[in-house]
Amino acid sequence: MFLASTKTWYLERLVFLIAGVFSLVGVTLGTYVSSWWFLLNLLVGINLVVFSTIGFCPMAILLNKLGVEPKVKD
């Protein structure tokens, strides 16, 4: 079993936290407000796939500009 380090809030960990929050918000709003909110989950999923395959993520860029450091620097 793999356990990620939880001692610090590094960039990649925050990206997954924010993606999870957006996904939960999309499901909640899609269930109680309008089914159009399920598109938020689609966008989150697409962004996670793009981030994991090519490394581009607008949220990661924003967090980095705000001073959040990645776990491993290139």
PDB file with one MODEL, atoms N, CA, C and O in Angstrom:
MODEL        1
ATOM      1  N   MET A   1       0.840  -1.174   0.000  1.00  0.00           N
ATOM      2  CA  MET A   1       0.000   0.000   0.000  1.00  0.00           C
ATOM      3  C   MET A   1       0.886   1.237   0.000  1.00  0.00           C
ATOM      4  O   MET A   1       1.884   1.311   0.716  1.00  0.00           O
ATOM      5  N   PHE A   2       0.497   2.201  -0.817  1.00  0.00           N
ATOM      6  CA  PHE A   2       1.241   3.455  -0.902  1.00  0.00           C
ATOM      7  C   PHE A   2       0.513   4.526  -0.105  1.00  0.00           C
ATOM      8  O   PHE A   2      -0.692   4.717  -0.268  1.00  0.00           O
ATOM      9  N   LEU A   3       1.236   5.214   0.745  1.00  0.00           N
ATOM     10  CA  LEU A   3       0.683   6.340   1.490  1.00  0.00           C
ATOM     11  C   LEU A   3       1.499   7.580   1.174  1.00  0.00           C
ATOM     12  O   LEU A   3       2.717   7.595   1.351  1.00  0.00           O
ATOM     13  N   ALA A   4       0.825   8.614   0.707  1.00  0.00           N
ATOM     14  CA  ALA A   4       1.502   9.869   0.406  1.00  0.00           C
ATOM     15  C   ALA A   4       1.821  10.610   1.699  1.00  0.00           C
ATOM     16  O   ALA A   4       1.128  10.452   2.704  1.00  0.00           O
ATOM     17  N   SER A   5       2.848  11.398   1.663  1.00  0.00           N
ATOM     18  CA  SER A   5       3.235  12.190   2.821  1.00  0.00           C
ATOM     19  C   SER A   5       2.166  13.245   3.107  1.00  0.00           C
ATOM     20  O   SER A   5       1.693  13.927   2.198  1.00  0.00           O
ATOM     21  N   THR A   6       1.799  13.368   4.359  1.00  0.00           N
ATOM     22  CA  THR A   6       0.802  14.371   4.759  1.00  0.00           C
ATOM     23  C   THR A   6       1.409  15.422   5.684  1.00  0.00           C
ATOM     24  O   THR A   6       0.685  16.125   6.389  1.00  0.00           O
ATOM     25  N   LYS A   7       2.729  15.527   5.681  1.00  0.00           N
ATOM     26  CA  LYS A   7       3.401  16.485   6.563  1.00  0.00           C
ATOM     27  C   LYS A   7       3.342  17.909   6.029  1.00  0.00           C
ATOM     28  O   LYS A   7       3.358  18.865   6.805  1.00  0.00           O
ATOM     29  N   THR A   8       3.275  18.057   4.708  1.00  0.00           N
ATOM     30  CA  THR A   8       3.239  19.388   4.108  1.00  0.00           C
ATOM     31  C   THR A   8       2.142  19.444   3.053  1.00  0.00           C
ATOM     32  O   THR A   8       1.699  18.419   2.534  1.00  0.00           O
ATOM     33  N   TRP A   9       1.716  20.663   2.749  1.00  0.00           N
ATOM     34  CA  TRP A   9       0.713  20.884   1.707  1.00  0.00           C
ATOM     35  C   TRP A   9       1.437  21.339   0.442  1.00  0.00           C
ATOM     36  O   TRP A   9       1.523  22.538   0.177  1.00  0.00           O
ATOM     37  N   TYR A  10       1.951  20.409  -0.328  1.00  0.00           N
ATOM     38  CA  TYR A  10       2.652  20.726  -1.559  1.00  0.00           C
ATOM     39  C   TYR A  10       1.640  20.884  -2.701  1.00  0.00           C
ATOM     40  O   TYR A  10       0.473  20.515  -2.567  1.00  0.00           O
ATOM     41  N   LEU A  11       2.103  21.432  -3.810  1.00  0.00           N
ATOM     42  CA  LEU A  11       1.245  21.829  -4.923  1.00  0.00           C
ATOM     43  C   LEU A  11       0.370  20.692  -5.437  1.00  0.00           C
ATOM     44  O   LEU A  11      -0.836  20.875  -5.599  1.00  0.00           O
ATOM     45  N   GLU A  12       0.944  19.540  -5.695  1.00  0.00           N
ATOM     46  CA  GLU A  12       0.180  18.431  -6.267  1.00  0.00           C
ATOM     47  C   GLU A  12      -0.926  17.968  -5.321  1.00  0.00           C
ATOM     48  O   GLU A  12      -2.013  17.594  -5.761  1.00  0.00           O
ATOM     49  N   ARG A  13      -0.646  17.995  -4.039  1.00  0.00           N
ATOM     50  CA  ARG A  13      -1.643  17.584  -3.053  1.00  0.00           C
ATOM     51  C   ARG A  13      -2.803  18.578  -3.024  1.00  0.00           C
ATOM     52  O   ARG A  13      -3.963  18.176  -2.922  1.00  0.00           O
ATOM     53  N   LEU A  14      -2.496  19.867  -3.115  1.00  0.00           N
ATOM     54  CA  LEU A  14      -3.543  20.887  -3.144  1.00  0.00           C
ATOM     55  C   LEU A  14      -4.384  20.802  -4.416  1.00  0.00           C
ATOM     56  O   LEU A  14      -5.590  21.048  -4.377  1.00  0.00           O
ATOM     57  N   VAL A  15      -3.760  20.457  -5.541  1.00  0.00           N
ATOM     58  CA  VAL A  15      -4.510  20.308  -6.790  1.00  0.00           C
ATOM     59  C   VAL A  15      -5.552  19.201  -6.631  1.00  0.00           C
ATOM     60  O   VAL A  15      -6.700  19.373  -7.042  1.00  0.00           O
ATOM     61  N   PHE A  16      -5.168  18.077  -6.045  1.00  0.00           N
ATOM     62  CA  PHE A  16      -6.115  16.981  -5.857  1.00  0.00           C
ATOM     63  C   PHE A  16      -7.183  17.330  -4.827  1.00  0.00           C
ATOM     64  O   PHE A  16      -8.331  16.909  -4.970  1.00  0.00           O
ATOM     65  N   LEU A  17      -6.832  18.087  -3.797  1.00  0.00           N
ATOM     66  CA  LEU A  17      -7.821  18.534  -2.816  1.00  0.00           C
ATOM     67  C   LEU A  17      -8.862  19.434  -3.475  1.00  0.00           C
ATOM     68  O   LEU A  17     -10.063  19.250  -3.274  1.00  0.00           O
ATOM     69  N   ILE A  18      -8.406  20.400  -4.256  1.00  0.00           N
ATOM     70  CA  ILE A  18      -9.326  21.320  -4.924  1.00  0.00           C
ATOM     71  C   ILE A  18     -10.183  20.581  -5.947  1.00  0.00           C
ATOM     72  O   ILE A  18     -11.375  20.862  -6.071  1.00  0.00           O
ATOM     73  N   ALA A  19      -9.592  19.643  -6.677  1.00  0.00           N
ATOM     74  CA  ALA A  19     -10.364  18.850  -7.640  1.00  0.00           C
ATOM     75  C   ALA A  19     -11.443  18.033  -6.926  1.00  0.00           C
ATOM     76  O   ALA A  19     -12.565  17.918  -7.420  1.00  0.00           O
ATOM     77  N   GLY A  20     -11.109  17.472  -5.780  1.00  0.00           N
ATOM     78  CA  GLY A  20     -12.096  16.709  -5.017  1.00  0.00           C
ATOM     79  C   GLY A  20     -13.226  17.580  -4.511  1.00  0.00           C
ATOM     80  O   GLY A  20     -14.388  17.173  -4.545  1.00  0.00           O
ATOM     81  N   VAL A  21     -12.901  18.771  -4.043  1.00  0.00           N
ATOM     82  CA  VAL A  21     -13.934  19.703  -3.562  1.00  0.00           C
ATOM     83  C   VAL A  21     -14.840  20.120  -4.721  1.00  0.00           C
ATOM     84  O   VAL A  21     -16.062  20.124  -4.576  1.00  0.00           O
ATOM     85  N   PHE A  22     -14.256  20.470  -5.864  1.00  0.00           N
ATOM     86  CA  PHE A  22     -15.059  20.850  -7.020  1.00  0.00           C
ATOM     87  C   PHE A  22     -15.952  19.692  -7.469  1.00  0.00           C
ATOM     88  O   PHE A  22     -17.101  19.909  -7.854  1.00  0.00           O
ATOM     89  N   SER A  23     -15.434  18.478  -7.422  1.00  0.00           N
ATOM     90  CA  SER A  23     -16.218  17.316  -7.813  1.00  0.00           C
ATOM     91  C   SER A  23     -17.395  17.100  -6.869  1.00  0.00           C
ATOM     92  O   SER A  23     -18.512  16.838  -7.317  1.00  0.00           O
ATOM     93  N   LEU A  24     -17.151  17.208  -5.566  1.00  0.00           N
ATOM     94  CA  LEU A  24     -18.243  17.065  -4.600  1.00  0.00           C
ATOM     95  C   LEU A  24     -19.286  18.164  -4.753  1.00  0.00           C
ATOM     96  O   LEU A  24     -20.484  17.907  -4.638  1.00  0.00           O
ATOM     97  N   VAL A  25     -18.836  19.381  -5.011  1.00  0.00           N
ATOM     98  CA  VAL A  25     -19.766  20.495  -5.236  1.00  0.00           C
ATOM     99  C   VAL A  25     -20.599  20.229  -6.493  1.00  0.00           C
ATOM    100  O   VAL A  25     -21.805  20.474  -6.503  1.00  0.00           O
ATOM    101  N   GLY A  26     -19.955  19.728  -7.553  1.00  0.00           N
ATOM    102  CA  GLY A  26     -20.677  19.421  -8.786  1.00  0.00           C
ATOM    103  C   GLY A  26     -21.733  18.351  -8.595  1.00  0.00           C
ATOM    104  O   GLY A  26     -22.838  18.470  -9.125  1.00  0.00           O
ATOM    105  N   VAL A  27     -21.411  17.309  -7.848  1.00  0.00           N
ATOM    106  CA  VAL A  27     -22.388  16.249  -7.583  1.00  0.00           C
ATOM    107  C   VAL A  27     -23.537  16.773  -6.733  1.00  0.00           C
ATOM    108  O   VAL A  27     -24.700  16.478  -7.007  1.00  0.00           O
ATOM    109  N   THR A  28     -23.214  17.551  -5.702  1.00  0.00           N
ATOM    110  CA  THR A  28     -24.255  18.088  -4.824  1.00  0.00           C
ATOM    111  C   THR A  28     -25.186  19.027  -5.582  1.00  0.00           C
ATOM    112  O   THR A  28     -26.406  18.893  -5.489  1.00  0.00           O
ATOM    113  N   LEU A  29     -24.628  19.973  -6.328  1.00  0.00           N
ATOM    114  CA  LEU A  29     -25.454  20.902  -7.093  1.00  0.00           C
ATOM    115  C   LEU A  29     -26.212  20.187  -8.213  1.00  0.00           C
ATOM    116  O   LEU A  29     -27.348  20.547  -8.521  1.00  0.00           O
ATOM    117  N   GLY A  30     -25.593  19.186  -8.815  1.00  0.00           N
ATOM    118  CA  GLY A  30     -26.267  18.418  -9.856  1.00  0.00           C
ATOM    119  C   GLY A  30     -27.439  17.623  -9.321  1.00  0.00           C
ATOM    120  O   GLY A  30     -28.425  17.412 -10.026  1.00  0.00           O
ATOM    121  N   THR A  31     -27.337  17.186  -8.090  1.00  0.00           N
ATOM    122  CA  THR A  31     -28.410  16.411  -7.478  1.00  0.00           C
ATOM    123  C   THR A  31     -29.557  17.305  -7.020  1.00  0.00           C
ATOM    124  O   THR A  31     -30.724  16.964  -7.215  1.00  0.00           O
ATOM    125  N   TYR A  32     -29.239  18.432  -6.420  1.00  0.00           N
ATOM    126  CA  TYR A  32     -30.268  19.256  -5.788  1.00  0.00           C
ATOM    127  C   TYR A  32     -30.700  20.493  -6.572  1.00  0.00           C
ATOM    128  O   TYR A  32     -31.781  21.023  -6.319  1.00  0.00           O
ATOM    129  N   VAL A  33     -29.887  20.966  -7.516  1.00  0.00           N
ATOM    130  CA  VAL A  33     -30.208  22.225  -8.208  1.00  0.00           C
ATOM    131  C   VAL A  33     -30.566  21.962  -9.670  1.00  0.00           C
ATOM    132  O   VAL A  33     -31.711  22.162 -10.077  1.00  0.00           O
ATOM    133  N   SER A  34     -29.598  21.520 -10.448  1.00  0.00           N
ATOM    134  CA  SER A  34     -29.821  21.294 -11.878  1.00  0.00           C
ATOM    135  C   SER A  34     -28.823  20.251 -12.370  1.00  0.00           C
ATOM    136  O   SER A  34     -27.667  20.230 -11.947  1.00  0.00           O
ATOM    137  N   SER A  35     -29.282  19.399 -13.255  1.00  0.00           N
ATOM    138  CA  SER A  35     -28.389  18.352 -13.772  1.00  0.00           C
ATOM    139  C   SER A  35     -27.247  18.929 -14.603  1.00  0.00           C
ATOM    140  O   SER A  35     -26.274  18.225 -14.872  1.00  0.00           O
ATOM    141  N   TRP A  36     -27.341  20.185 -15.013  1.00  0.00           N
ATOM    142  CA  TRP A  36     -26.256  20.822 -15.757  1.00  0.00           C
ATOM    143  C   TRP A  36     -24.985  20.933 -14.913  1.00  0.00           C
ATOM    144  O   TRP A  36     -23.889  21.020 -15.466  1.00  0.00           O
ATOM    145  N   TRP A  37     -25.111  20.931 -13.600  1.00  0.00           N
ATOM    146  CA  TRP A  37     -23.937  21.039 -12.729  1.00  0.00           C
ATOM    147  C   TRP A  37     -23.044  19.803 -12.813  1.00  0.00           C
ATOM    148  O   TRP A  37     -21.885  19.855 -12.402  1.00  0.00           O
ATOM    149  N   PHE A  38     -23.569  18.687 -13.342  1.00  0.00           N
ATOM    150  CA  PHE A  38     -22.727  17.501 -13.513  1.00  0.00           C
ATOM    151  C   PHE A  38     -21.614  17.747 -14.533  1.00  0.00           C
ATOM    152  O   PHE A  38     -20.628  17.011 -14.565  1.00  0.00           O
ATOM    153  N   LEU A  39     -21.769  18.777 -15.365  1.00  0.00           N
ATOM    154  CA  LEU A  39     -20.700  19.138 -16.305  1.00  0.00           C
ATOM    155  C   LEU A  39     -19.439  19.589 -15.563  1.00  0.00           C
ATOM    156  O   LEU A  39     -18.332  19.455 -16.083  1.00  0.00           O
ATOM    157  N   LEU A  40     -19.604  20.117 -14.365  1.00  0.00           N
ATOM    158  CA  LEU A  40     -18.437  20.493 -13.561  1.00  0.00           C
ATOM    159  C   LEU A  40     -17.558  19.269 -13.298  1.00  0.00           C
ATOM    160  O   LEU A  40     -16.331  19.362 -13.349  1.00  0.00           O
ATOM    161  N   ASN A  41     -18.180  18.126 -13.019  1.00  0.00           N
ATOM    162  CA  ASN A  41     -17.411  16.903 -12.798  1.00  0.00           C
ATOM    163  C   ASN A  41     -16.685  16.461 -14.063  1.00  0.00           C
ATOM    164  O   ASN A  41     -15.560  15.965 -14.004  1.00  0.00           O
ATOM    165  N   LEU A  42     -17.341  16.647 -15.205  1.00  0.00           N
ATOM    166  CA  LEU A  42     -16.693  16.327 -16.473  1.00  0.00           C
ATOM    167  C   LEU A  42     -15.449  17.182 -16.681  1.00  0.00           C
ATOM    168  O   LEU A  42     -14.400  16.675 -17.080  1.00  0.00           O
ATOM    169  N   LEU A  43     -15.569  18.476 -16.411  1.00  0.00           N
ATOM    170  CA  LEU A  43     -14.426  19.377 -16.568  1.00  0.00           C
ATOM    171  C   LEU A  43     -13.292  19.038 -15.603  1.00  0.00           C
ATOM    172  O   LEU A  43     -12.120  19.083 -15.977  1.00  0.00           O
ATOM    173  N   VAL A  44     -13.641  18.702 -14.366  1.00  0.00           N
ATOM    174  CA  VAL A  44     -12.624  18.302 -13.385  1.00  0.00           C
ATOM    175  C   VAL A  44     -11.913  17.039 -13.860  1.00  0.00           C
ATOM    176  O   VAL A  44     -10.687  16.953 -13.791  1.00  0.00           O
ATOM    177  N   GLY A  45     -12.666  16.070 -14.336  1.00  0.00           N
ATOM    178  CA  GLY A  45     -12.071  14.824 -14.823  1.00  0.00           C
ATOM    179  C   GLY A  45     -11.155  15.034 -16.013  1.00  0.00           C
ATOM    180  O   GLY A  45     -10.070  14.457 -16.077  1.00  0.00           O
ATOM    181  N   ILE A  46     -11.589  15.859 -16.953  1.00  0.00           N
ATOM    182  CA  ILE A  46     -10.751  16.155 -18.121  1.00  0.00           C
ATOM    183  C   ILE A  46      -9.470  16.849 -17.677  1.00  0.00           C
ATOM    184  O   ILE A  46      -8.386  16.524 -18.162  1.00  0.00           O
ATOM    185  N   ASN A  47      -9.588  17.800 -16.763  1.00  0.00           N
ATOM    186  CA  ASN A  47      -8.405  18.520 -16.288  1.00  0.00           C
ATOM    187  C   ASN A  47      -7.433  17.575 -15.576  1.00  0.00           C
ATOM    188  O   ASN A  47      -6.220  17.705 -15.743  1.00  0.00           O
ATOM    189  N   LEU A  48      -7.941  16.633 -14.790  1.00  0.00           N
ATOM    190  CA  LEU A  48      -7.061  15.676 -14.108  1.00  0.00           C
ATOM    191  C   LEU A  48      -6.338  14.770 -15.101  1.00  0.00           C
ATOM    192  O   LEU A  48      -5.162  14.456 -14.917  1.00  0.00           O
ATOM    193  N   VAL A  49      -7.039  14.352 -16.150  1.00  0.00           N
ATOM    194  CA  VAL A  49      -6.403  13.511 -17.171  1.00  0.00           C
ATOM    195  C   VAL A  49      -5.327  14.303 -17.910  1.00  0.00           C
ATOM    196  O   VAL A  49      -4.232  13.792 -18.144  1.00  0.00           O
ATOM    197  N   VAL A  50      -5.630  15.544 -18.279  1.00  0.00           N
ATOM    198  CA  VAL A  50      -4.646  16.388 -18.971  1.00  0.00           C
ATOM    199  C   VAL A  50      -3.439  16.642 -18.072  1.00  0.00           C
ATOM    200  O   VAL A  50      -2.296  16.573 -18.524  1.00  0.00           O
ATOM    201  N   PHE A  51      -3.694  16.936 -16.801  1.00  0.00           N
ATOM    202  CA  PHE A  51      -2.601  17.193 -15.854  1.00  0.00           C
ATOM    203  C   PHE A  51      -1.705  15.967 -15.697  1.00  0.00           C
ATOM    204  O   PHE A  51      -0.481  16.095 -15.667  1.00  0.00           O
ATOM    205  N   SER A  52      -2.300  14.792 -15.598  1.00  0.00           N
ATOM    206  CA  SER A  52      -1.486  13.595 -15.385  1.00  0.00           C
ATOM    207  C   SER A  52      -0.749  13.149 -16.641  1.00  0.00           C
ATOM    208  O   SER A  52       0.297  12.508 -16.542  1.00  0.00           O
ATOM    209  N   THR A  53      -1.276  13.479 -17.830  1.00  0.00           N
ATOM    210  CA  THR A  53      -0.618  13.011 -19.052  1.00  0.00           C
ATOM    211  C   THR A  53       0.410  14.005 -19.601  1.00  0.00           C
ATOM    212  O   THR A  53       1.513  13.607 -19.975  1.00  0.00           O
ATOM    213  N   ILE A  54       0.056  15.300 -19.652  1.00  0.00           N
ATOM    214  CA  ILE A  54       0.992  16.260 -20.242  1.00  0.00           C
ATOM    215  C   ILE A  54       1.525  17.286 -19.250  1.00  0.00           C
ATOM    216  O   ILE A  54       2.451  18.033 -19.567  1.00  0.00           O
ATOM    217  N   GLY A  55       0.948  17.326 -18.052  1.00  0.00           N
ATOM    218  CA  GLY A  55       1.478  18.199 -17.016  1.00  0.00           C
ATOM    219  C   GLY A  55       0.926  19.605 -17.000  1.00  0.00           C
ATOM    220  O   GLY A  55       1.390  20.429 -16.211  1.00  0.00           O
ATOM    221  N   PHE A  56      -0.059  19.919 -17.849  1.00  0.00           N
ATOM    222  CA  PHE A  56      -0.639  21.265 -17.873  1.00  0.00           C
ATOM    223  C   PHE A  56      -1.865  21.317 -16.973  1.00  0.00           C
ATOM    224  O   PHE A  56      -2.779  20.504 -17.111  1.00  0.00           O
ATOM    225  N   CYS A  57      -1.884  22.280 -16.047  1.00  0.00           N
ATOM    226  CA  CYS A  57      -3.029  22.451 -15.161  1.00  0.00           C
ATOM    227  C   CYS A  57      -3.134  23.913 -14.756  1.00  0.00           C
ATOM    228  O   CYS A  57      -2.247  24.439 -14.085  1.00  0.00           O
ATOM    229  N   PRO A  58      -4.230  24.579 -15.166  1.00  0.00           N
ATOM    230  CA  PRO A  58      -4.389  25.990 -14.797  1.00  0.00           C
ATOM    231  C   PRO A  58      -4.376  26.211 -13.283  1.00  0.00           C
ATOM    232  O   PRO A  58      -3.826  27.210 -12.820  1.00  0.00           O
ATOM    233  N   MET A  59      -4.964  25.310 -12.510  1.00  0.00           N
ATOM    234  CA  MET A  59      -4.979  25.470 -11.049  1.00  0.00           C
ATOM    235  C   MET A  59      -3.562  25.361 -10.489  1.00  0.00           C
ATOM    236  O   MET A  59      -3.213  26.096  -9.565  1.00  0.00           O
ATOM    237  N   ALA A  60      -2.752  24.474 -11.020  1.00  0.00           N
ATOM    238  CA  ALA A  60      -1.374  24.339 -10.560  1.00  0.00           C
ATOM    239  C   ALA A  60      -0.576  25.600 -10.884  1.00  0.00           C
ATOM    240  O   ALA A  60       0.257  26.034 -10.088  1.00  0.00           O
ATOM    241  N   ILE A  61      -0.828  26.179 -12.038  1.00  0.00           N
ATOM    242  CA  ILE A  61      -0.148  27.426 -12.411  1.00  0.00           C
ATOM    243  C   ILE A  61      -0.534  28.534 -11.444  1.00  0.00           C
ATOM    244  O   ILE A  61       0.324  29.279 -10.970  1.00  0.00           O
ATOM    245  N   LEU A  62      -1.834  28.642 -11.151  1.00  0.00           N
ATOM    246  CA  LEU A  62      -2.315  29.666 -10.225  1.00  0.00           C
ATOM    247  C   LEU A  62      -1.732  29.469  -8.828  1.00  0.00           C
ATOM    248  O   LEU A  62      -1.270  30.428  -8.209  1.00  0.00           O
ATOM    249  N   LEU A  63      -1.751  28.238  -8.329  1.00  0.00           N
ATOM    250  CA  LEU A  63      -1.209  27.959  -6.998  1.00  0.00           C
ATOM    251  C   LEU A  63       0.286  28.258  -6.941  1.00  0.00           C
ATOM    252  O   LEU A  63       0.781  28.774  -5.939  1.00  0.00           O
ATOM    253  N   ASN A  64       1.004  27.933  -8.019  1.00  0.00           N
ATOM    254  CA  ASN A  64       2.436  28.199  -8.055  1.00  0.00           C
ATOM    255  C   ASN A  64       2.706  29.693  -8.025  1.00  0.00           C
ATOM    256  O   ASN A  64       3.642  30.135  -7.359  1.00  0.00           O
ATOM    257  N   LYS A  65       1.901  30.482  -8.735  1.00  0.00           N
ATOM    258  CA  LYS A  65       2.061  31.942  -8.716  1.00  0.00           C
ATOM    259  C   LYS A  65       1.730  32.522  -7.343  1.00  0.00           C
ATOM    260  O   LYS A  65       2.225  33.588  -6.976  1.00  0.00           O
ATOM    261  N   LEU A  66       0.883  31.808  -6.582  1.00  0.00           N
ATOM    262  CA  LEU A  66       0.558  32.231  -5.224  1.00  0.00           C
ATOM    263  C   LEU A  66       1.606  31.800  -4.207  1.00  0.00           C
ATOM    264  O   LEU A  66       1.501  32.129  -3.026  1.00  0.00           O
ATOM    265  N   GLY A  67       2.621  31.062  -4.663  1.00  0.00           N
ATOM    266  CA  GLY A  67       3.732  30.714  -3.792  1.00  0.00           C
ATOM    267  C   GLY A  67       3.758  29.295  -3.281  1.00  0.00           C
ATOM    268  O   GLY A  67       4.618  28.955  -2.468  1.00  0.00           O
ATOM    269  N   VAL A  68       2.837  28.446  -3.733  1.00  0.00           N
ATOM    270  CA  VAL A  68       2.834  27.047  -3.302  1.00  0.00           C
ATOM    271  C   VAL A  68       3.909  26.308  -4.085  1.00  0.00           C
ATOM    272  O   VAL A  68       3.951  26.376  -5.313  1.00  0.00           O
ATOM    273  N   GLU A  69       4.770  25.608  -3.377  1.00  0.00           N
ATOM    274  CA  GLU A  69       5.883  24.894  -4.015  1.00  0.00           C
ATOM    275  C   GLU A  69       5.495  23.457  -4.347  1.00  0.00           C
ATOM    276  O   GLU A  69       4.798  22.812  -3.564  1.00  0.00           O
ATOM    277  N   PRO A  70       5.943  22.938  -5.519  1.00  0.00           N
ATOM    278  CA  PRO A  70       5.718  21.537  -5.828  1.00  0.00           C
ATOM    279  C   PRO A  70       6.562  20.632  -4.940  1.00  0.00           C
ATOM    280  O   PRO A  70       7.562  21.067  -4.369  1.00  0.00           O
ATOM    281  N   LYS A  71       6.154  19.371  -4.827  1.00  0.00           N
ATOM    282  CA  LYS A  71       6.876  18.425  -3.979  1.00  0.00           C
ATOM    283  C   LYS A  71       8.264  18.166  -4.542  1.00  0.00           C
ATOM    284  O   LYS A  71       9.250  18.163  -3.805  1.00  0.00           O
ATOM    285  N   VAL A  72       8.340  17.948  -5.849  1.00  0.00           N
ATOM    286  CA  VAL A  72       9.618  17.682  -6.509  1.00  0.00           C
ATOM    287  C   VAL A  72       9.839  18.753  -7.550  1.00  0.00           C
ATOM    288  O   VAL A  72       8.997  18.947  -8.427  1.00  0.00           O
ATOM    289  N   LYS A  73      10.939  19.440  -7.472  1.00  0.00           N
ATOM    290  CA  LYS A  73      11.238  20.462  -8.476  1.00  0.00           C
ATOM    291  C   LYS A  73      11.981  19.829  -9.639  1.00  0.00           C
ATOM    292  O   LYS A  73      12.760  18.892  -9.464  1.00  0.00           O
ATOM    293  N   ASP A  74      11.720  20.368 -10.855  1.00  0.00           N
ATOM    294  CA  ASP A  74      12.405  19.859 -12.063  1.00  0.00           C
ATOM    295  C   ASP A  74      13.810  20.373 -12.133  1.00  0.00           C
ATOM    296  O   ASP A  74      14.538  20.055 -13.073  1.00  0.00           O
TER     297      ASP A  74
ENDMDL
END
